[in-house]
Amino acid sequence: MGPLFLLQCLLKEVKCMIRYAMRDDIPAMTKIYNDAIKYSNATYDINPQSEAQRGVWFDAHQENNPILVFEVDDKIVGYTGLSPFGSDDGYLYSVNLCIYVDWSNRGEGYGSDLMFAILDIARARQDVHTVVSEITSSNVASIALHERFGFEFRGLVREVGYKFGEFHDMCYYQLMVNGKILSQT
Ligand SMILES: CC(C)(COP(=O)(O)OP(=O)(O)OC[C@H]1O[C@@H](n2cnc3c(N)ncnc32)[C@H](O)[C@@H]1OP(=O)(O)O)[C@@H](O)C(=O)NCCC(=O)NCCS
């Protein structure tokens, strides 16, 4: 875990833990995601999702595609995950990253700690070559967070998202994490 993580736990005297998500975390993760749907263009989902829908998302993230949660005094304050970059076989060494922090806990370093932890996992794996994030161009917090962790801007797709009555540009940010690739079959 990052130094921020340890410092926060010490300073706030709270029980902090970043751990693999469990099915029991689905309600908390759904709430965090639904707030992002309702109040931001961080995601282009428009209608709130049910826990059952998020359960399907969760089940698609086993073993090779981990989800981590940040738990503070029994509250899930955020989560992050690695998803397949695409369904084509040739994308097997590439992953998409998602990261969401509860609106009431933003700006407290939790996003950075989650990012640190998920990239630690990505780097430790032999089969993750690159991590890609799709970020709305106006999402300054997410862009700053990604740049802080070495992600580089790889391009912008104009007006691909439509939400809250207007079009939004989407940026691609990328981090190369591992040069060692297993031989492809
Ligand atoms: C993006 C997000 C995960 C960041 O999490 P967080 O816990 O607030 O981030 P941190 O407190 O660790 O801050 C990390 C860095 O991000 C940047 N940042 C955070 N909030 C910011 C804001 N409102 N404006 C500009 N930069 C911001 C800063 O560079 C900050 O580093 P600093 O504190 O040293 O200056 C969080 O804002 C979030 O969940 N947003 C909604 C969902 C989302 O946009 N997810 C990403 C989809 S691509």
The ligand as an SDF file (V2000), in Angstrom:
LIG
                    3D

 48 50  0  0  0  0  0  0  0  0999 V2000
  -11.2980   10.5490   -9.6860 C   0  0  0  0  0  0  0  0  0  0  0  0
  -11.4540   10.0820   -8.2320 C   0  0  0  0  0  0  0  0  0  0  0  0
  -11.4420    8.5520   -8.2090 C   0  0  0  0  0  0  0  0  0  0  0  0
  -10.2820   10.6250   -7.4120 C   0  0  0  0  0  0  0  0  0  0  0  0
  -10.3940   10.0690   -6.0990 O   0  0  0  0  0  0  0  0  0  0  0  0
   -9.9920   10.9300   -4.8140 P   0  0  0  0  0  0  0  0  0  0  0  0
  -10.0170   10.0610   -3.6410 O   0  0  0  0  0  0  0  0  0  0  0  0
  -10.8620   12.1590   -4.7650 O   0  0  0  0  0  0  0  0  0  0  0  0
   -8.5070   11.3480   -5.2140 O   0  0  0  0  0  0  0  0  0  0  0  0
   -7.3310   11.7650   -4.2410 P   0  0  0  0  0  0  0  0  0  0  0  0
   -7.8730   12.4650   -3.0370 O   0  0  0  0  0  0  0  0  0  0  0  0
   -6.4690   10.5990   -4.0200 O   0  0  0  0  0  0  0  0  0  0  0  0
   -6.5720   12.8300   -5.1350 O   0  0  0  0  0  0  0  0  0  0  0  0
   -5.6050   12.3940   -6.0740 C   0  0  0  0  0  0  0  0  0  0  0  0
   -5.2280   13.5090   -6.9940 C   0  0  0  0  0  0  0  0  0  0  0  0
   -6.2970   13.7350   -7.9080 O   0  0  0  0  0  0  0  0  0  0  0  0
   -6.3880   15.1270   -8.1700 C   0  0  0  0  0  0  0  0  0  0  0  0
   -7.7040   15.5900   -7.7660 N   0  0  0  0  0  0  0  0  0  0  0  0
   -8.5590   15.0210   -6.9000 C   0  0  0  0  0  0  0  0  0  0  0  0
   -9.6900   15.7240   -6.8480 N   0  0  0  0  0  0  0  0  0  0  0  0
   -9.5270   16.7680   -7.7040 C   0  0  0  0  0  0  0  0  0  0  0  0
  -10.3690   17.8310   -8.1290 C   0  0  0  0  0  0  0  0  0  0  0  0
  -11.6210   17.9680   -7.6520 N   0  0  0  0  0  0  0  0  0  0  0  0
   -9.8870   18.6960   -9.0400 N   0  0  0  0  0  0  0  0  0  0  0  0
   -8.6450   18.5520   -9.5520 C   0  0  0  0  0  0  0  0  0  0  0  0
   -7.8140   17.5470   -9.1980 N   0  0  0  0  0  0  0  0  0  0  0  0
   -8.2620   16.6900   -8.2870 C   0  0  0  0  0  0  0  0  0  0  0  0
   -5.2740   15.8090   -7.4290 C   0  0  0  0  0  0  0  0  0  0  0  0
   -4.1450   15.8680   -8.2880 O   0  0  0  0  0  0  0  0  0  0  0  0
   -4.9980   14.8510   -6.3150 C   0  0  0  0  0  0  0  0  0  0  0  0
   -3.6850   14.9010   -5.8760 O   0  0  0  0  0  0  0  0  0  0  0  0
   -3.2720   16.0190   -4.7810 P   0  0  0  0  0  0  0  0  0  0  0  0
   -4.2190   15.8710   -3.6480 O   0  0  0  0  0  0  0  0  0  0  0  0
   -1.8770   15.6200   -4.4190 O   0  0  0  0  0  0  0  0  0  0  0  0
   -3.3610   17.3160   -5.4510 O   0  0  0  0  0  0  0  0  0  0  0  0
  -12.7670   10.6390   -7.5960 C   0  0  0  0  0  0  0  0  0  0  0  0
  -12.8030   12.0390   -7.7790 O   0  0  0  0  0  0  0  0  0  0  0  0
  -14.0220   10.0380   -8.1650 C   0  0  0  0  0  0  0  0  0  0  0  0
  -14.4660    8.9760   -7.7340 O   0  0  0  0  0  0  0  0  0  0  0  0
  -14.6420   10.7100   -9.1450 N   0  0  0  0  0  0  0  0  0  0  0  0
  -15.8840   10.2360   -9.7470 C   0  0  0  0  0  0  0  0  0  0  0  0
  -15.6800    8.9640  -10.5240 C   0  0  0  0  0  0  0  0  0  0  0  0
  -14.6160    9.1140  -11.5770 C   0  0  0  0  0  0  0  0  0  0  0  0
  -14.4510   10.1730  -12.1750 O   0  0  0  0  0  0  0  0  0  0  0  0
  -13.9000    8.0070  -11.8070 N   0  0  0  0  0  0  0  0  0  0  0  0
  -12.9230    7.9280  -12.8390 C   0  0  0  0  0  0  0  0  0  0  0  0
  -13.6260    7.5430  -14.1110 C   0  0  0  0  0  0  0  0  0  0  0  0
  -12.4670    7.5660  -15.4500 S   0  0  0  0  0  0  0  0  0  0  0  0
  1  2  1  0
  2  3  1  0
  2  4  1  0
  2 36  1  0
  4  5  1  0
  5  6  1  0
  6  7  2  0
  6  8  1  0
  6  9  1  0
  9 10  1  0
 10 11  2  0
 10 12  1  0
 10 13  1  0
 13 14  1  0
 14 15  1  0
 15 16  1  0
 15 30  1  0
 16 17  1  0
 17 18  1  0
 17 28  1  0
 18 19  1  0
 18 27  1  0
 19 20  2  0
 20 21  1  0
 21 22  1  0
 21 27  2  0
 22 23  1  0
 22 24  2  0
 24 25  1  0
 25 26  2  0
 26 27  1  0
 28 29  1  0
 28 30  1  0
 30 31  1  0
 31 32  1  0
 32 33  2  0
 32 34  1  0
 32 35  1  0
 36 37  1  0
 36 38  1  0
 38 39  2  0
 38 40  1  0
 40 41  1  0
 41 42  1  0
 42 43  1  0
 43 44  2  0
 43 45  1  0
 45 46  1  0
 46 47  1  0
 47 48  1  0
M  END
$$$$
